[in-house]
Amino acid sequence: MNYGLLFRGHSSISAKIFRLQKNTIKIILGHRSRGSCRNLFMKLKILPLPSQCIFSLHLFVIKNRNQYTVNSKIHHINTRQHSNFHQPLPSLTEYQRGTYCLVIKVYNELPLYIKDVSDNPNRFKSILKAFFIRVHFTL
């Protein structure tokens, strides 16, 4: 299910795949068909499809961080956004909706304590997954 998620995660078919994922988990755990899946995902420590998509975007950023420019390299003023990636000003809507711009927007929304460990990919991955399990299921 993770294959191609980075580029196809926000397509129209992803809603159908998410429904299939929820139905599969309900069948595995023998839950009723109309009940909520939130606790089931949390119990199995599995990320739902939308969270997996965002998770894969973050991992893509960490693996290719040399392609992005940090705001602190553009200007040397210590602002709140100094650790964020610089967002380019694209003129095409297709480019704005593309993976490159989406990755920057998603990464910049992370809390600072997670961005600080982005130098260590394994630690970043474990902290990020724990963050998604904790935050996405408590909304």
Buried (B, 14 or more C-beta within 10 A) or exposed (E): EEEEBBEEBBEEEBEEBBEEBBEEBBEEEEBEEEEEBBEBBBEEEBBBBBBBBBBBBBBBBBEEBEEBEBBBEEEEEEEEEBBBBBBEEEEEEEEBEEEBBBBBEBBBEBEEEBBEBBEEEEEBBEBBBEBBBEEBBEE
